[in-house]
Amino acid sequence: MLILTKKELEQALSMQEAIEIDKQALANYSAGKTAVPLRTNLALPETDNTSLCMPAYVGGTEPALGVKIISVYPENIQKGLPSVPATMVVLDPATGIVSAILEGTYLTQLRTGAVQGAATDLLARQDAKIAALIGTGGQAATQLLAMDTVRALDEIRVYDQDLARAAEFVTQQQSKVRAKLVTASTSQVCVEGADIITSVTTAKQATFSAEWVKPGAHINGVGAFTPEMVELPAEIIQRAATIFFDTYEGVWAEAGDFIQPLQKGLIKKSDITGELGELVLGKVAGRKSKDAITIFKTVGSAVLDVAVAQAITKQALTKGLGQNITL
Ligand SMILES: NC(=O)c1ccc[n+]([C@@H]2O[C@H](COP(=O)([O-])OP(=O)(O)OC[C@H]3O[C@@H](n4cnc5c(N)ncnc54)[C@H](O)[C@@H]3O)[C@@H](O)[C@H]2O)c1
């Protein structure tokens, strides 16, 4: 059994490779070749702590099986420990035997950045030159890298409501991307004129205004994952010509961005073009014109975790990474 640290995960799989793995995983999901039971939500009585198990199987040509374990322990921060520790257990789909244990926080960041990269690659204009990133927390670095990977961008503008955090993020990340990073003083400065907009925040209200979005822009909503959370303005959802979800089931159950306007009668379920996997499979069309607005919304899926974890394990074996342990 391989034990893989965050550093080894980074060495094992590139963003470009993770993007292709995510595309195939969602194609398999939309083709009905995956098994993803509801995650087990174990709320521990007499505490504020929760432990979540997210199992999945992905079939197709590169089968993958595993379970991600994420715990939410709010008081860990006071003990100097991570409040949301995550670990991935990879099983060999041929034998059911555990083949690897991976650090799970970076895995989540990588597969989430990569799914945005997959959507941006498939939907953004080929001539996109300016991108906007709203939110510079734990998930932001891989979101930045994904946009930079799929398009030859001149500039990525970065905004966070915590301006100092945004400025520090720009300093830390500049050497990791090709585009010039610029700290934006407001969300408007960040978004106006951008060809690609990615919001990855914990916001409960839209993080930008629909009026600032230029024709032809592609927008990714990555942050909102509960019915109370919102990042995308309802007006831009109404204006969009093409809207894709990672999974219908996940977004309609969890994302306030879409649940709230649906409840207010501002949008209909039929306004959604399809799942990204259907676009990968060629079952539905993507961008309709140069000036059309396209949107991708993701809340995440365990199929992305197991597919990327399986690919990392395979590459780590080839590259001789990790510690091998026999139980
Ligand atoms: N789609 C997925 O698969 C997926 C996967 C992992 C995490 N997430 C979600 O992504 C979100 C971001 O995760 P994170 O780990 O980076 O969170 P984080 O708490 O580390 O950072 C969130 C950042 O958003 C900023 N922010 C909040 N509201 C804002 C606003 N209105 N305008 C600008 N900035 C604002 C905060 O200042 C903070 O810097 C969370 O909601 C998380 O649950 C989604």
Ligand as a Chemical Component Dictionary entry (heavy atoms), coordinates in Angstrom:
data_LIG
# 
_chem_comp.id                   LIG 
_chem_comp.type                 NON-POLYMER 
_chem_comp.pdbx_formal_charge   0 
_chem_comp.three_letter_code    LIG 
# 
loop_
_chem_comp_atom.comp_id 
_chem_comp_atom.atom_id 
_chem_comp_atom.alt_atom_id 
_chem_comp_atom.type_symbol 
_chem_comp_atom.charge 
_chem_comp_atom.model_Cartn_x 
_chem_comp_atom.model_Cartn_y 
_chem_comp_atom.model_Cartn_z 
_chem_comp_atom.pdbx_ordinal 
LIG N1  N1  N 0  -17.209 22.890 -5.939 1  
LIG C1  C1  C 0  -16.468 22.095 -5.200 2  
LIG O1  O1  O 0  -16.258 20.925 -5.523 3  
LIG C2  C2  C 0  -15.811 22.617 -3.953 4  
LIG C3  C3  C 0  -14.747 21.903 -3.398 5  
LIG C4  C4  C 0  -14.125 22.419 -2.261 6  
LIG C5  C5  C 0  -14.581 23.608 -1.690 7  
LIG N2  N2  N 1  -15.636 24.260 -2.235 8  
LIG C6  C6  C 0  -16.155 25.500 -1.657 9  
LIG O2  O2  O 0  -15.421 26.610 -2.167 10 
LIG C7  C7  C 0  -15.533 27.701 -1.242 11 
LIG C8  C8  C 0  -14.164 28.308 -1.013 12 
LIG O3  O3  O 0  -13.353 27.345 -0.325 13 
LIG P1  P1  P 0  -12.002 27.788 0.402  14 
LIG O4  O4  O 0  -11.448 26.579 1.039  15 
LIG O5  O5  O -1 -11.166 28.573 -0.553 16 
LIG O6  O6  O 0  -12.599 28.775 1.524  17 
LIG P2  P2  P 0  -11.818 29.771 2.476  18 
LIG O7  O7  O 0  -12.684 29.999 3.658  19 
LIG O8  O8  O 0  -10.410 29.311 2.656  20 
LIG O9  O9  O 0  -11.759 31.129 1.604  21 
LIG C9  C9  C 0  -12.896 31.800 1.189  22 
LIG C10 C10 C 0  -12.479 33.180 0.718  23 
LIG O10 O10 O 0  -13.606 33.826 0.153  24 
LIG C11 C11 C 0  -13.540 35.201 0.524  25 
LIG N3  N3  N 0  -14.865 35.779 0.368  26 
LIG C12 C12 C 0  -16.008 35.456 1.031  27 
LIG N4  N4  N 0  -17.038 36.213 0.575  28 
LIG C13 C13 C 0  -16.536 36.996 -0.407 29 
LIG C14 C14 C 0  -17.104 37.975 -1.267 30 
LIG N5  N5  N 0  -18.393 38.304 -1.213 31 
LIG N6  N6  N 0  -16.292 38.592 -2.159 32 
LIG C15 C15 C 0  -14.969 38.287 -2.226 33 
LIG N7  N7  N 0  -14.386 37.386 -1.437 34 
LIG C16 C16 C 0  -15.164 36.741 -0.540 35 
LIG C17 C17 C 0  -13.010 35.173 1.936  36 
LIG O11 O11 O 0  -12.481 36.430 2.341  37 
LIG C18 C18 C 0  -11.952 34.069 1.838  38 
LIG O12 O12 O 0  -10.685 34.589 1.486  39 
LIG C19 C19 C 0  -16.173 27.116 0.035  40 
LIG O13 O13 O 0  -17.526 27.466 0.065  41 
LIG C20 C20 C 0  -15.977 25.626 -0.152 42 
LIG O14 O14 O 0  -16.902 24.845 0.545  43 
LIG C21 C21 C 0  -16.247 23.795 -3.373 44 
# 
loop_
_chem_comp_bond.comp_id 
_chem_comp_bond.atom_id_1 
_chem_comp_bond.atom_id_2 
_chem_comp_bond.value_order 
_chem_comp_bond.pdbx_ordinal 
LIG N1  C1  SING 1  
LIG C1  O1  DOUB 2  
LIG C1  C2  SING 3  
LIG C2  C3  SING 4  
LIG C2  C21 DOUB 5  
LIG C3  C4  DOUB 6  
LIG C4  C5  SING 7  
LIG C5  N2  DOUB 8  
LIG N2  C6  SING 9  
LIG N2  C21 SING 10 
LIG C6  O2  SING 11 
LIG C6  C20 SING 12 
LIG O2  C7  SING 13 
LIG C7  C8  SING 14 
LIG C7  C19 SING 15 
LIG C8  O3  SING 16 
LIG O3  P1  SING 17 
LIG P1  O4  DOUB 18 
LIG P1  O5  SING 19 
LIG P1  O6  SING 20 
LIG O6  P2  SING 21 
LIG P2  O7  DOUB 22 
LIG P2  O8  SING 23 
LIG P2  O9  SING 24 
LIG O9  C9  SING 25 
LIG C9  C10 SING 26 
LIG C10 O10 SING 27 
LIG C10 C18 SING 28 
LIG O10 C11 SING 29 
LIG C11 N3  SING 30 
LIG C11 C17 SING 31 
LIG N3  C12 SING 32 
LIG N3  C16 SING 33 
LIG C12 N4  DOUB 34 
LIG N4  C13 SING 35 
LIG C13 C14 SING 36 
LIG C13 C16 DOUB 37 
LIG C14 N5  SING 38 
LIG C14 N6  DOUB 39 
LIG N6  C15 SING 40 
LIG C15 N7  DOUB 41 
LIG N7  C16 SING 42 
LIG C17 O11 SING 43 
LIG C17 C18 SING 44 
LIG C18 O12 SING 45 
LIG C19 O13 SING 46 
LIG C19 C20 SING 47 
LIG C20 O14 SING 48 
# 
